[in-house]
Amino acid sequence: MLNFKKILIFIFLLQLISSCNSESESNKNLLRIPSLIDTMNEEKILLELRKGKHEFYPGVKSDTMGINSSYLGPTIKLHKETIAKIQFTNSLGESTTIHGHGLHVNGKVDGGPQQVIRPETTWQIEFPVAQEAGMSWYHPHLMGKTAQHVHAGLAGIYLIEDENSKSLQLPKTYGVNDIPLVIQDRSFLNGKMKPYSVTHEEMMEGLREDTLVVNGTVNAYHEVPQSWIRLRLLNGSNARFYRFYLSNQASFYKIATEGGFLNKPVAIQDITMAPGERNEVMLDLSNIETVHLMAEFLPADPDDQQFFMNWLNHKASVLELRTDKSIVGNGVLPEHLNTIKFYSGSDKSKAVVRKFSLEMDDDSEQVMDMHNMFTINGQSMDTNRIDERVKKGELEVWSITAEMMPHPFHIHGVSFQILTHQGEPPAEADRGWKDTVVVGEQPTEVIMKFNHEADDDTPYMYHCHILEHEDGGMMGQFTVQ
């Protein structure tokens, strides 16, 4: 709800916008592209989690964490119907875990809170790649530490390929016309990233900071072919929602959600993404010299969004795309991408229906322990309790609501289709396979089948993907057997 303090904050932000914009225009940095490791070329992928010193601003080193680097990790390419072998070595000096967000794998290799990687130990996983082409990611999932570890830089991308994706004439040259973008928000003091710390209010709304960081780069630009460009977007922020659009207000095309390609491209002028969501989009730059992918920072409270009518919200350039005719760019926008068999409302009658309510208790006198402040169905996360038991291969419909603010709801081990989104049919651009969906006061219904097992020792999770809420207990456990 709006209050005088929030109005003052927005007025203060307005005063900063012009200076921030002028600074970003004059101090552009070349976009960092995460290194690519293809499992077809490596018998085993070796990843080291370690502390680092990363330069977000030239010449200024920030204390960070990374995977095989000072900040973030490599992009790992997986191939359907092959066996992936990955080894994570923990050199952080503290415990963590690594969850394969979006991967359809057995609970034993899912990387949930139970699968702790202790300091100076190695976690080795091996799994069959059994899902269609898409974009997943990996990040810590240690109970109470997820937000801090992701904020420090522990995250990376999985790209999954299959026969369909290989046959499509899409842009495919990694880092040239097929560009991964890990989009986060951070705060800096004299060019140095502020260490993770949250107030009571920031726990309630999730930590939302003021500076865009893309692949570990601030004020990023990238030189690209003057042709079709494919951007793979990951909202890797702790809590921030964004609306992305082009600076020239041109349309572009959404081609994929988290779990794979849409049936056909969908023309859009903007796209809103919550933490944990991924989308693939294509831009036609054949007659463009320079264009910016822009981000509007959305407030936690939709009432604020309605009151300020977008124009007061902070906006920033995610990436300046500079075309260069000398760079070779192949790839087109296909008319057909996939053949998804959609569930319908009638399938609900054949399914097991479960209801989930995400709840917040804003007691200003509570200390930062936060236990029981964030709950699902009245219960805060307990690693010793199994909340739901699902039968493998059985059709499930989950009806999810949330209070006080929008929440991104993520389910492990599966991709789902949206039957209804907050009481309405899903938009055409969201009629694909997803694993994270924004929920609110009106029910959102998702439908799916779980095809991989998760036992009592290594169950799957469902949770809010605002990381402060997840750490605070807005999470549950379920088995599939």
N, C-alpha and C positions, 0 to 999 in steps of 0.2 A: 504494500500500500504506500502511496506517496506521502512523504512528510517533508517538513521544511529543510531538514538536513540533506535529503536527497536532492532537492531543488538547488541548494547551494553547491552541492558537489557537481551537478550538471553544468551550472553556470561557470564554475571554476574550470571544468574540462573544456568548455567552449573557448576560454581564454588561452588554453594550451594548444588547441588544435592548429591554429595558424602557424605558431612557432614550430610545432612538431612536423607539420607538413613541409615547411620550408627547409628544415634540417634534413628530412628524409630525401627531398628532391636533390640536394646538393652533395649528399654523402652516400652514394649508392655502393653496395658491395656485391661482388659476383656471387651468385647463388652456389652454395655448396651442394653437391650431388652425392648422396651416400654411395659408397662403393657397392658393387653388385657381385654377389656370390651365387653362381648357378650350380644347383645340386647335380646337374648332369655332368659337370666337370670336376666335382669333388666327391671322393668316397665318403668323407665325413666333414661336416662343417664345424670348425673350431672357433668358438666365441669366448672372449674374455671380458668379464664385467670388471671395470676398474675406475678408479678416481682419475680426474683429469684437470687440466687447466685449459680452458677454451676461450678463444678471442671472438666474442660477439661483435665487439668494436675493435678495430685494428690497434694493436699495441697494448690493450687492456685485457688481462687474464682474469677469468672468473673461475671459482671452484665449482667443478661439475662432476658428473659421472657419465660414462659412456661404455659402449660395447665395441671393442676393437678400435676405439677412437676416443677423443676427448669428450665428445657429446653425441648422443644418439648411437645407432648401430648400423651395420650394413643392411642393404636390401637383399633378401634371400629369395631366390627364384626356385619354386617347387614345381614338379610336373606330375599331373594326375597319372595314377597307375604305376608309380614308382615308389620306392622306399626311401624316406628321408632319414638321415642320421645326423644328429646335431649334438654337440658337446658344449655345455656352458660351464666355464670355470669362474669361480667367485674370488676375485682379488680385491674386493671392496673393503675388507676388514670388518664387515658386518653382514648379517644374514639378509637374504632376499629370496624371491622366487621369480620365475619367468613364465608368464601365461601366454599361450598362443591364441590371441583374441580373434575369433572367427574361424579357427581351424576345427574341422570335424574329426576329432580324434578321441581315443579312449581316455577316460578320466585319469588314468595312471600317467599320461604324458600331457595333460591339459595345463599343468603348472599353477594350480590353485593354491590357497593359503597353506594347505597341508604339506605341500611338496617343497619344503624349505631347503635352499641351497646355503649351507653354512660357510663361513669364511674359510678360504683355502681348500675348498672341496669342489668336486666336479659333478654335474648332473648330466647324464647321458640319456638321450631319448631317441627312439626309433619308431617310426610310424608310417603306415601306408598313406599316400596322398589320395584321398577318396572323394574329392569334391570338384565341382566344375571351376573353370578359370575365374579368378577374382582377386581381390586385394584384402589381405588380413594384416595383422600386426602383432608384435610381441612386446610385452611390458611387464614390470613386476606386479605381484598380486599378494604381497605379504600383508597379513592382517595388521592394520594400524599404521602401515608404512608405505602403502601404495602411492599416495599423493606425493609424499616427500621424494620417493625414489624416481617417479616419473618426472617430477619437476626438476630434479637434478640432471636428467638426460637419458635415463635408461628406457629406451624404446627403439623400435625399428620396424621395417615393413617386410611382410611376406607377399610375394607375387606368385600366384598359382596359374599355370598354363595347362591347357588341354588341347585336344585335337581341333575343337571348334575355334579357340582363340588363335591357334597357329594358322588356321586356314583363312581367317578374316584379314582383309587388306587394310588393317589399321596402322597408324604410326607405331613403330616398334623399336626404334633405335633409342635405347635407354639413355636418358640424360640429354638427348638431343631434341627429339620430337615426342618422346614418351617420358614425361617428367614427373617424378614422385615429389609431393609437397607435404611435409609434416608440419602442420600449422599449429603454433602454440602462442601463448601470451606470457610475458615475463616483465618484471620490473627491474630497473637498473639505477644505480647511483654512481655518477661519474664514469659511466661505461661498464661498471661491474655488476653482474647479476646479483640481486638481493637473495640471500639464503632463504630457504623455505621457512615461513612462519605465518601463523594464522591467528586472527582474533576470533572472538565469539561470533561476530557478525559474518566474518569470512567463512567460518565453519558452516553457518546456516545457509549462506548463498553459494558457497564454494569459492575458492580463491580465483578472483578475476583481476588480471593485471593490465597494464596500460600500453605495452609495447609488443608488436607482432614479431615473432621469430619464426623463420621458415627454414627447415633443415639446419637449424643452428645459425642462420644468417639473419642479421638485422638490415633493413632497407635493401632488399635483394633485387638484383636484375639478372636476366639470363638472355643470351643471344640464341635465337632459334631460326629455323628455316622459314622462308616466306611461303608457307603452305599450311596444311592441316597440322594442328598440335593437339596432343593428348595429355591432359593433366590428371594425375591420380591424387585426389585430395584426401588427406587424413586430418580430422580434427583431433589432435593429440593434446589439447589443452586440458587442464584439471577440471574446469567448470564452465569456461566461456562458450556461449553460443555465438555464431556468426551468420551474417547474410553476405554471400559472395556475389559479385556482379562485375561487369567490365566497365572501365572508365569511359568508353565511348557509347555506353548503353546498348551495345549490340547484343543480339541473341547468340546463344551458343547451344550445345547439345549435350544432354546427359545420356551416357551410354551404359552405365553400370552402377549398381548399388553394392553393398558390402559382399553379398553372396554370389555375385556374378552379373553377366550382361542382362540388360533389359531385352525384350523381344525386338524392339526397334528403337532408334534414337528419338529422344523427345526434346523439341526446341523449348528453351527456357530463357528468361532474362535475368534470373537470379536463383540462388539456391541457398537454403538455410541448413546449417549443420550443427548438431550438438556434439559434445565430447564422445569420442568412440566411433562416430559415424565415418564411413568412407563413401566417396562417390568418384566416378570417372566421368570427365567431361571432355568434349572436343571443341576447338576453336578454329575457325577458318581465318588465317592470317595472310591469305594470298594477296590482298590489296592493302595491307596494313604495314606501317613502318614501326610504330610503337603503340602499345596498349598496356594498361595496368589491369591486373586482376585485383579488385578492391575487396575490402572486408568492412562491413558495418558491425561494430561491437554491440551486441544486443544485451539489454539489461536483464537481470534475473527475474524481475517482476513484470509480467505482461501489462499490468496497469500503467507502469512507467512508460512502456513502449507506446501504448495508446495515447497517453497524455502528451508525450513529446513528439509524436507523429514522425518518427524516424529522423527528421532533419537535425535534431539536437544530438543524436547519438554520434559517438566518436567513430570516425572512418579513417582507414589507413590503407596504403598499398601493400598487398601481399607480395606481389611480384611484378616488376616491370619487364615486359616481353619486348625485346628489340629484335626485329627481323633482320636477317642478313642473307642476301640472295646467293652468296657464295657457299652457304651451308646446304648440303643436299638433304632434302626432306621427302620421303616417300610415305604413302598412306593416304587413304580416302575415308570418307564417312559411309559405311555400308548402309544399305536400306534395311537389311535384316541382320540381327545379331544373335538371336537365341530362339529357342522354342520351349517356353515355360508352360507347363500345364497348370492352370490356375485352379485353386480351390474356390468353392463358392459357399454362400451362406448355408446351403443345404447340407454341406459336409459337416457342419457343426453338430447336427443331430447324431452323427456317427462317432463323435469325438468325446474324449474325457475333457470336461470343462473345469478349469481351476480359476480362482479369483485371487488377485493380489492387490493390496492397497499400500501405497508408499506414504508414510506418515512422518511428520515433523512436530516436535514439541519445543516451541521457542520459549524456554524458561530462562529469562535473563539472569536469574540468580544462580543458575547451574555453573559449576566450575568446568574447566576445559576437558574433564573426563569424558563428557558427552555420551556416556553409556545410557542407552534407552532414549536418547534424544531423537535418533533416527531409527525407524522400524519399518518392517513389512508385515502386514497382518498383525500388528500389535507386538511383534517380537523383534528384538535386536539380534544381530548375528551372534551365533554361538557355534563354534567349530565342533562341539560335542553333540550337536543336535541335527538330525536329518529332518528337513521341513516337508519335503515332498518325495514320493516314490513313484517313478514313471516306468511304464512297461515299454521295453524296446520294440520299435516298429509300430506302436499304437498311435493313432491320430489324437493330437492334443490341441485344445483351444485354450489359450490363456487370456483372461480378461483383466486388464491392468488399469488402475486409477492412481492418481497422485494428488497431494494437496499442497497448497500455498504457492507453488511455482512449477514450471515444467521440469520434468526429470527424464533423462535418457535411460531407458531400461534395457539392459543387456542380458542375454541368455547364452550360457556356455554350450559348446558342443553341437550346435545346430544352426541352420538358417531357416527363417520362417517367412511366411507371407502375411501381409496385413489384410485382415477381413474388414475391419472398421477402424478408423483413426479418430479417436476422441469423438465417437458417435457418428462420424461421417464416412462415406466411402473413401478409400485412399486416392490420392492424386495419381494421375497416369504415370508421373515420373517416379512414384514410389511403389509401383506394381511390379516388384521384382523380389529377389531373395535378400533378406536383411537379417541382422543379428542384434541390432540396436534400434530402438524406436523411442520417440519422445512421447511421454504420456502426461495426462492432466486430469482435471476433475471429471470429464466425461470418459467412459470406458473406451480403451483401445483393445481390440481383439486381434490376436495373432494365432496362426494355425501352422502346425508342423508335425513331423515325426522324428523321433530320436533313433538313430541307427547305430550308435556306438554306446558301449557300456561305461558306467561309472559306479563304483561300489562304495560301501560305507567308509572305507579308508581314504578314498580319493574321489569324493563326489564332485559334481559340477556346481557352479554358482549361478544365481540370478541376482542382479543388483542394480542400483542406480550407478550410472557412470560419471556422475559428479564425484570426483575421487574423495573429496572430504566427506561426502555422505556415505560412500562405501566404507571408508575407514571408520566412520562413526557408527556403523552398524546397520545401514540400509542394504542388507544383503541376506540371502538365504541359501540353503544347500539342498540338492536333490540327487537322488540316484537314478540310474537307468539300468534295468536288468531284465 
